[in-house]
Amino acid sequence: RGFCPTCGSNLFWDGPGTHVSIPAGTLDGPSGLTTKGHIYCADKGDYYDLPAGAAQTDADDPDLTTMVR
């Protein structure tokens, strides 16, 4: 995992394989990213409202994520 030396925020993580994961919230400026869907919806706090229109699943979904194991 890589962390910000100033605030300690998680900036990326690298596991086995060819992908590095970068949280979209760490990017400054426009990224062009869009939401494909929401995973682990069964565990979300009751104070979160998920927007309609994107896929939702109660657990992990390989169609919505790229997981490096």
C-alpha positions, 0 to 999 in steps of 0.5 A: 500500500502507498500512503500520503506522507502528509496526511496518511491517506491510502493512495494506492495498493498493489497486489499480485498480478498486473493491476494497481488499485487507485481510489478515485477520490485521490485524483485531483481534477476531472478524471472522466470516471463513471460509476459502474455499480455498487458492491457490498450494498448489504453492509452500507450505512443506513445514512447512504443513499445509492443513486438509481440506475447503477448495478447493485450487489450485496457482495463482491461481483467480478463484473463490477470489480477487478480484484487482484488476489 
